[in-house]
C-alpha cells in the first residue's frame, strides 16, 4: 500500500510540475509573440511611408 501511495504522489508531482512549466512557457511565448507582432507592424509602417 505504501508503494502505491508513493507512486501516486510521484505522478501527481510530475503532473503539477509539467502543468506549471507549460503555464509559464505559454505566458512567455504569448508575450514574445505580441512583441514580435508590434515590431513587424512598426517596420511595415516605416517602409510604407
N, C-alpha and C positions, 0 to 999 in steps of 0.2 A: 504494500500500500504506500509505503514511503517513497519507493522508486517512482510510482505513478504520480504522486504529488510533485516530486522533483522535476519530472519530465514535463508535466503540465505547467509548472512555474516557468521552466525554461522556454517553452513555446510561447507563453503569454509575454514574457520579457522580450523575446525576439520580435514578436508582432508589434509591441509598443515601440521598440527601438526603430523598426522599419517605418512605422506609421509617422513617428516624429521626424525621422530623416526625410521622408517623402514630403511632408508638410513644409519643412524648411526649404527643400530644394524647389518645390513648386513656387513658394513665395519669392525666392531668389531669381528664378528664371522668369517669372512674370514681371518683376521689376526691371530686369535686364531687357526684356522684350519691349516694354514700354519706352525705356530709354533709347534703345536702338531705333524704334519707330519714330520717335521725335527727332533724332539726329538725321535720319534719312529724309524726313519731311523737310527739315531745315535745309539740307543740301539741295533737295529738289526745288525748293522755293528760291534759293540763291541762283541756281542755274536757269530758272525760267524767267528771271528778271532781266 
